[in-house]
């Protein structure tokens, strides 16, 4: 990942790069998300793990990261004789996009505030005469 904003703006970025940029998701997280998007029905963690060819525990950690970011949703399925299991499905892309837009707007406002503080701080220092004995 590029270190500076200038480097980020100069690189080619695909829409999947937003997953990493906004939420710090890993390659496996993107693969698990894609598996859910491509599936006709919701998947269990075991089915996700099989699709991405990873151990169940590894896939489970990825699923947890995707849940925390709101990219997927969990649903409980109850057995008739008792007990239950969970399946996962991708969140509506428009909801994900709206949340990323909100985060971008918050970031933009924060950067604007910091730029204003920078300008005020160094403008005041440039206007102040050097202190005697400095």
Buried (B, 14 or more C-beta within 10 A) or exposed (E): EEEEEEEEEEEEEEEEBBBBBBBEBEEBBBBBBBBBEEBEEBBBBEBBBBBBEBEEEEBBBBBBBBBEBEBBBBEEEEEEEEEEEEBBBBBEEEEBEEBBEEEEEEEEEEEEEEEEEEEEEEEEEEEEEEEEEE
